[in-house]
Amino acid sequence: MSQQTTEMVLSMLAQIWPWLVAVVGVLLAVWVTVHAVLYKRDSRAVISWVGLAWLAPMLGAFAYFCFGINRIQRKAVSLKVRQALQFKPDRQITAEDVERRDRIIGSHPSLLGFAQLGRHLTGRPVIPGNRVDALVNGDEAYPAMIEAIDNARSSIALASYIFDSDRAGDAFFEALSHARDRGVAVRILIDDVGSRYSRPNMLKRLRGAGLNARSFLPTRVPRLPRYANLRNHRKILVVDGNIGFTGGTNIREGHWLSLTPRFPVQCLHFRLEGPVVEQLQEAFAIDWAFVSGESLTGDLWFPPIKRAGEVTARSIPHGPDEDFENMADIILGALSCARERVRIVTPYFLPDASLIRSLNVTAMRGVDVKIYLPSKGNISLVDWAVTAQLWQLLEKGCRIFHTEPPFDHTKVMTVDSIWSLIGSANWDPRSLRLNFEFNVECYDAGLARSLEEIVDQKAAGAREITLTDLSNRQFTTRLRDGLARLLIPYL
């Protein structure tokens, strides 16, 4: 090709490339529009994504491809695992258990329909005969978990969002390694994003030591755009199929306050015994089958479980698949049943309009609604967005308190000193829509009161937030917080 021809081609490309970019941008915006209209459930999300796609065609389409599409389809895996468990009769439920369950729910008429709601959402019954013990911070949780691992005889299933290489992680690493050496079947699942919070990477360390460890949705390029969201935020440990742990505590030394970590974090975890542990194991087995293809079945993983206490409980798995919005629906149902008091402790509080309205209606019905949030979070942008919407709750009668440092990572909700919700989910869009979460609802006055006592201890040093406090902030601060609130769907 002659130099003159080359120059003509380059000149032509220089003239038409803006048009090509414009055409591609329009086509991408059309694709986002069609896909969002067809597959997005929330009309507000449709409007947001379509607006972004047309206002910033290339960037908007890329953002939608990364964060707006749910590619997780686990229904077949879930059905396979659950069908494998169908042969097991309800041998752990006695007539005494059924009578107690009916008495507890029957003594609070508002719970009758609520219990049915949970059955409809999860397909699981509320199961009596459980014991649930609260473990405050890693100081109580980690020794109890490690002791259970050290005493394991047959199997260990561990799932954690974060598993750091630090003093806490090292203690678990050693315990898991020794259990494997004793012949215990060990399966470890760590979210891929959560495994990258420390160096060296704990997932690589576990694999290097010969432990059967997997990551949930690896984010290594080129998969990063596909799985930047949809994280596995669950915290589950099941030992020998009959001792379970779940809650909000990751495996990292920040939770172990007696070690005086650089970034201390308060949290609450739970030890469970009884038939509900089978539901913890089932949730782990579904996640494990999804990432590895291995089915965990039989008495090694699902042995017969005996009655262990007085708590009636049910697991509430949540995820952006067939369990979509389970948590939000359970919370809405619980608020509608409240007659006297509601207590909420959460590190991230970004409820959508429906939850805000439900909280307000609950408070206006005369229910004592108190919400406890950390005075200083670990993400400034989230703090600003949280503050920007508190006035909507305060003006309707909800009471909001800031707890003192260290940062409180606790996730607990109680209603009328009879019902409790414990687990991994926060009150934010990421937990309630995008992440895989695991919670347990408990019907028991003793447990609910013990949790309210823990909340009362937090309240003792907390500062109540008022409408005057919010209105007295500088104009620039209120404007900053208001702008941050616009990002709530993406936080």
C-alpha positions in Angstrom: 0.0 0.0 0.0 1.4 3.4 -1.1 2.0 6.1 1.4 -0.7 8.2 -0.3 -3.3 5.4 0.1 -2.3 4.9 3.8 -2.8 8.6 4.4 -6.2 8.5 2.8 -7.3 5.5 5.0 -6.0 7.2 8.1 -7.8 10.4 7.2 -11.0 8.5 6.6 -10.7 6.7 9.9 -10.1 10.0 11.7 -13.3 11.3 10.2 -15.5 8.3 10.9 -14.2 7.0 14.2 -16.3 9.4 16.4 -19.4 8.1 14.5 -18.3 4.5 15.1 -17.9 5.2 18.8 -21.3 6.9 18.9 -23.0 4.0 17.2 -21.4 1.5 19.5 -22.4 3.6 22.5 -26.0 3.8 21.3 -26.1 0.0 20.7 -24.7 -0.7 24.2 -27.2 1.7 25.7 -30.0 -0.1 23.9 -28.7 -3.4 25.1 -28.7 -2.2 28.7 -32.2 -0.8 28.3 -33.6 -4.0 26.9 -31.9 -6.3 29.4 -32.8 -4.1 32.4 -36.4 -3.8 31.4 -36.7 -7.5 30.9 -34.9 -8.8 33.9 -34.7 -6.2 36.7 -37.3 -6.6 39.4 -37.1 -3.1 40.8 -38.3 -0.3 38.6 -36.1 2.1 40.3 -33.1 0.0 39.5 -34.2 -0.1 35.8 -34.5 3.7 35.7 -31.1 4.1 37.4 -29.2 1.7 35.0 -31.0 2.9 31.9 -30.2 6.5 32.8 -26.6 5.7 33.5 -26.3 3.8 30.2 -27.6 6.7 28.1 -25.9 9.5 30.0 -22.5 7.7 30.0 -22.9 5.1 27.2 -19.6 3.3 27.4 -19.0 3.7 31.1 -22.6 2.9 32.0 -22.7 -0.2 29.9 -19.4 -1.5 31.4 -20.7 -0.8 34.9 -23.9 -2.7 34.1 -22.0 -5.6 32.7 -19.8 -5.7 35.9 -22.4 -5.0 38.6 -25.9 -5.1 37.1 -26.2 -8.7 35.8 -27.0 -11.7 38.1 -25.2 -14.7 36.5 -25.6 -17.0 39.5 -27.9 -19.9 38.7 -27.6 -22.5 41.5 -31.2 -23.9 41.5 -30.1 -27.2 40.1 -27.3 -27.6 42.6 -29.7 -26.7 45.5 -32.3 -29.1 44.4 -29.8 -31.9 44.1 -28.5 -31.4 47.6 -32.0 -31.1 49.1 -33.3 -34.2 47.3 -30.3 -36.1 48.7 -31.6 -35.2 52.2 -35.2 -36.1 51.5 -34.8 -39.7 52.7 -34.3 -38.5 56.2 -37.5 -38.5 58.3 -38.0 -35.8 61.0 -36.6 -38.3 63.5 -35.2 -35.6 65.7 -38.6 -33.9 66.4 -40.5 -35.4 69.3 -44.1 -34.9 70.3 -42.8 -32.8 73.2 -40.9 -30.6 70.8 -43.9 -30.1 68.6 -46.1 -29.2 71.6 -43.5 -26.7 72.8 -43.2 -25.1 69.3 -46.9 -24.7 69.0 -47.2 -23.3 72.5 -44.6 -20.6 71.9 -46.0 -19.5 68.6 -49.6 -19.9 69.8 -49.0 -17.7 72.8 -48.1 -14.9 70.5 -50.9 -14.8 67.9 -49.0 -12.4 65.6 -46.3 -15.1 65.2 -48.7 -17.6 63.6 -48.7 -16.0 60.2 -45.1 -14.9 60.5 -43.9 -18.5 61.0 -45.9 -19.4 57.9 -44.1 -16.7 56.0 -40.7 -18.2 56.8 -41.9 -21.6 55.7 -43.2 -20.1 52.4 -39.9 -18.3 51.8 -37.4 -21.1 52.7 -39.4 -24.4 52.4 -38.1 -25.3 55.8 -40.1 -25.8 59.0 -39.3 -24.1 62.3 -37.5 -26.8 64.3 -37.7 -27.1 68.1 -35.1 -28.6 70.4 -32.1 -26.4 69.8 -29.6 -24.6 72.0 -28.2 -21.2 70.9 -25.4 -19.5 72.9 -24.2 -16.0 72.2 -20.4 -15.6 72.0 -19.2 -12.0 72.5 -16.3 -11.0 70.2 -13.6 -13.3 69.0 -12.4 -13.6 72.6 -15.3 -16.0 73.2 -16.1 -17.2 69.7 -12.6 -18.2 68.5 -11.7 -20.5 71.5 -15.1 -22.2 71.3 -14.7 -22.7 67.5 -11.1 -24.0 67.8 -12.1 -26.3 70.7 -14.8 -27.8 68.5 -12.3 -28.3 65.7 -9.8 -29.9 68.1 -12.5 -32.3 69.3 -13.8 -33.2 65.8 -14.1 -36.9 65.1 -15.4 -37.2 61.6 -16.1 -33.9 59.6 -15.5 -30.2 59.6 -17.3 -27.8 57.2 -16.0 -24.2 57.4 -17.2 -21.2 55.4 -16.0 -17.6 56.0 -16.1 -14.4 54.0 -12.7 -13.3 55.4 -10.0 -15.7 56.6 -6.9 -13.6 57.3 -3.3 -14.7 57.6 -2.8 -13.2 61.1 -2.7 -14.4 64.7 -6.4 -15.5 64.6 -6.1 -17.1 61.2 -2.9 -19.0 62.3 -4.8 -20.5 65.2 -7.5 -21.8 62.9 -4.9 -23.0 60.3 -3.1 -25.1 62.9 -6.4 -26.5 64.3 -7.7 -27.5 60.9 -4.3 -29.0 59.9 -4.2 -31.1 63.0 -7.8 -32.3 62.4 -6.9 -33.3 58.9 -3.9 -35.2 60.2 -6.2 -37.1 62.6 -8.3 -38.3 59.6 -11.1 -35.8 59.9 -12.8 -34.9 56.6 -12.2 -31.1 56.2 -13.8 -28.8 53.7 -13.1 -25.1 53.7 -14.8 -22.4 51.6 -13.6 -18.8 51.5 -15.0 -16.0 49.4 -12.3 -15.1 46.8 -12.6 -11.4 47.6 -12.4 -12.0 51.4 -9.4 -14.2 51.0 -7.4 -11.2 49.6 -7.7 -9.0 52.7 -4.3 -10.2 54.0 -0.9 -11.4 52.8 0.0 -14.2 52.4 -3.2 -15.4 51.0 -4.8 -17.9 53.4 -6.5 -19.8 50.6 -3.0 -20.6 49.1 -1.6 -21.5 52.5 -4.4 -24.0 53.2 -4.1 -25.6 49.8 -0.3 -25.7 50.2 -0.7 -27.6 53.4 -2.9 -30.2 51.7 -6.2 -29.0 53.0 -9.3 -29.2 50.8 -10.0 -25.5 50.4 -11.9 -23.7 47.7 -12.7 -20.1 46.8 -16.2 -18.8 46.0 -16.4 -17.2 42.6 -12.8 -16.4 41.8 -12.3 -12.8 40.7 -9.0 -13.3 38.8 -9.0 -11.6 35.4 -10.9 -12.1 33.1 -13.6 -13.0 35.6 -13.3 -9.8 37.6 -16.1 -7.9 35.7 -18.4 -10.9 36.1 -18.1 -11.5 39.8 -17.2 -8.1 41.4 -20.5 -8.5 43.3 -22.3 -11.6 44.4 -19.9 -12.4 47.3 -20.4 -15.2 49.8 -20.7 -13.3 53.0 -21.8 -16.3 55.1 -20.0 -17.5 58.2 -20.7 -21.1 59.0 -18.8 -23.8 60.9 -20.3 -27.3 61.4 -18.3 -29.9 63.3 -19.3 -33.6 63.1 -22.6 -32.6 61.7 -24.1 -31.7 65.1 -22.3 -28.6 66.5 -22.7 -25.4 64.5 -21.4 -21.8 64.6 -22.7 -18.8 62.7 -23.1 -15.1 63.1 -21.2 -12.0 62.0 -17.6 -12.8 63.0 -15.0 -13.3 60.3 -11.7 -15.0 61.0 -9.3 -12.1 61.6 -7.5 -10.9 64.7 -9.3 -7.6 64.8 -12.2 -9.4 66.5 -9.9 -10.9 69.2 -9.8 -7.8 71.4 -7.6 -9.4 74.1 -4.8 -9.4 71.5 -5.0 -5.6 71.4 -5.2 -5.6 67.5 -4.5 -2.5 65.6 -8.1 -2.2 64.3 -10.3 -3.7 67.0 -13.8 -4.8 66.1 -16.7 -5.8 68.3 -19.0 -8.6 67.1 -21.4 -11.3 68.1 -21.2 -15.0 67.0 -23.3 -18.0 68.1 -22.8 -21.6 68.9 -25.8 -23.9 68.0 -26.7 -27.4 68.9 -29.8 -29.4 67.9 -31.7 -30.2 64.7 -31.3 -26.7 63.2 -27.5 -27.5 62.7 -28.6 -29.7 59.8 -29.8 -26.6 58.1 -26.4 -24.9 58.6 -24.8 -28.0 57.0 -27.3 -28.0 54.1 -26.4 -24.3 53.3 -22.7 -25.2 53.3 -23.3 -28.3 51.2 -25.1 -26.3 48.5 -22.3 -23.8 48.4 -19.7 -26.5 48.3 -21.4 -28.4 45.6 -21.6 -25.2 43.6 -17.9 -24.5 43.7 -16.5 -28.0 43.7 -19.1 -30.4 42.3 -18.7 -32.6 45.3 -21.9 -33.7 47.1 -21.6 -33.9 50.9 -24.2 -36.5 51.9 -24.6 -39.4 54.3 -24.0 -39.7 58.0 -20.5 -38.3 57.8 -22.0 -34.9 57.1 -25.6 -35.3 58.1 -25.8 -37.7 61.2 -28.9 -38.0 63.3 -29.1 -35.0 65.6 -30.8 -35.1 69.0 -32.7 -32.5 70.9 -30.3 -30.1 72.7 -32.3 -27.2 74.2 -35.5 -25.2 74.2 -35.0 -22.9 71.2 -37.3 -23.2 68.2 -35.3 -22.1 65.1 -35.1 -22.0 61.3 -32.3 -21.0 58.9 -32.9 -18.1 56.5 -30.5 -18.5 53.6 -30.4 -15.5 51.3 -28.8 -14.9 47.9 -29.2 -13.4 44.5 -30.7 -16.7 43.2 -33.8 -18.7 44.2 -33.4 -17.2 47.8 -33.6 -13.6 46.5 -34.8 -11.1 49.0 -35.5 -13.7 51.7 -33.9 -11.5 54.3 -35.8 -8.3 53.4 -39.1 -10.2 53.5 -38.4 -11.8 56.9 -37.5 -8.4 58.3 -40.6 -6.8 56.9 -42.7 -9.7 58.4 -41.1 -9.3 61.8 -41.7 -5.6 61.9 -45.4 -6.1 61.0 -45.7 -8.6 63.9 -44.0 -6.3 66.5 -46.3 -5.2 69.4 -44.0 -3.8 72.1 -40.4 -3.4 71.1 -37.8 -3.8 68.3 -34.1 -3.8 68.8 -31.7 -3.6 65.8 -27.9 -3.6 65.9 -26.1 -3.4 62.6 -22.8 -2.0 61.3 -24.2 -0.8 58.0 -27.6 0.7 57.9 -28.8 1.6 54.4 -32.4 0.3 54.3 -34.4 0.9 51.1 -37.7 2.9 51.0 -39.8 -0.2 51.9 -37.8 -0.9 55.0 -37.8 2.7 56.1 -41.5 2.9 55.7 -42.0 -0.3 57.6 -39.8 0.9 60.5 -41.7 4.2 60.6 -45.1 2.5 60.5 -44.0 0.2 63.3 -42.9 3.1 65.4 -46.1 5.1 64.7 -48.1 2.1 66.0 -46.5 2.7 69.4 -43.8 0.1 69.2 -40.5 1.1 70.8 -38.1 0.9 67.9 -34.4 1.4 68.8 -31.6 1.2 66.3 -27.9 1.0 67.3 -25.2 2.0 64.9 -21.4 2.5 65.3 -20.5 6.1 65.9 -17.7 5.8 63.4 -17.8 3.1 60.7 -14.9 1.7 58.7 -16.1 3.2 55.4 -16.6 7.0 55.4 -18.7 7.1 52.3 -21.2 4.6 53.9 -21.2 6.7 57.1 -22.2 9.8 55.1 -25.0 7.9 53.3 -26.3 6.5 56.5 -26.5 9.9 58.2 -28.2 11.4 55.2 -31.4 9.3 55.7 -31.7 9.1 59.5 -34.1 12.1 59.6 -36.7 10.0 57.8 -36.8 7.6 60.7 -36.4 10.1 63.5 -39.3 12.3 62.5 -41.6 9.2 62.7 -40.6 8.1 66.1 -37.8 5.6 65.7 -34.9 6.2 68.1 -31.3 5.9 66.8 -28.1 5.6 68.9 -24.4 5.7 68.1 -22.4 3.2 70.0 -18.9 4.0 71.2 -15.7 2.5 69.6 -14.4 0.0 68.9 -16.3 -0.4 65.6 -19.3 -2.7 66.3 -19.8 -5.4 63.6 -22.7 -7.0 65.5 -25.8 -8.0 63.5 -28.8 -8.8 65.7 -32.6 -8.0 65.6 -35.1 -8.8 68.4 -38.9 -8.4 68.5 -41.0 -8.3 71.6 -38.5 -10.3 73.7 -39.6 -13.5 72.0 -38.1 -13.5 68.4 -34.5 -13.0 67.4 -32.6 -12.8 64.1 -28.9 -13.7 64.1 -26.4 -14.2 61.3 -24.3 -12.5 58.7 -26.7 -10.0 56.9 -26.3 -6.2 57.3 -29.1 -3.7 56.6 -27.7 -2.6 53.3 -28.4 -3.3 49.6 -25.3 -5.5 49.3 -26.5 -7.9 52.0 -30.2 -7.7 51.2 -29.8 -8.1 47.4 -26.3 -8.9 46.1 -24.6 -11.2 48.6 -25.1 -14.7 49.8 -26.0 -14.5 53.4 -27.0 -16.9 56.2 -29.2 -16.0 59.2 -31.2 -18.0 61.8 -34.5 -16.9 63.2 -35.1 -18.0 66.8 -38.4 -18.2 68.7 -37.4 -18.2 72.4 -37.9 -15.7 75.2 -34.8 -16.7 77.1 -32.5 -16.2 74.1 -34.2 -12.9 73.1 -33.9 -11.5 76.5 -30.2 -12.5 76.7 -29.6 -10.7 73.4 -31.5 -7.6 74.6 -29.2 -7.6 77.7 -26.2 -7.5 75.4 -27.8 -4.7 73.5 -28.6 -2.8 76.7 -24.9 -3.0 77.6 -24.1 -1.4 74.3 -26.8 1.2 74.9 -25.2 2.2 78.3 -22.5 4.1 76.6 -24.4 5.1 73.4 -25.4 8.6 72.4 -28.9 9.2 71.0 -29.1 11.0 67.7 -31.8 13.7 67.4 -33.3 15.7 64.5 -31.6 18.7 66.1 -28.2 17.0 65.8 -28.8 16.4 62.1 -30.1 19.8 61.3 -27.2 21.6 63.1 -24.6 20.1 60.8 -22.9 22.5 58.4 -24.5 23.0 55.1 -21.5 21.5 53.2 -21.6 18.4 55.5 -25.3 17.9 54.8 -24.8 18.3 51.1 -21.9 15.8 51.1 -24.0 13.3 53.0 -27.0 13.9 50.6 -24.9 13.3 47.6 -23.5 10.1 49.2 -27.1 8.9 49.7 -27.6 8.8 46.0 -25.1 6.0 45.8 -27.0 3.7 48.3 -28.2 1.3 45.6 -24.5 0.6 44.8 -23.0 0.6 48.3 
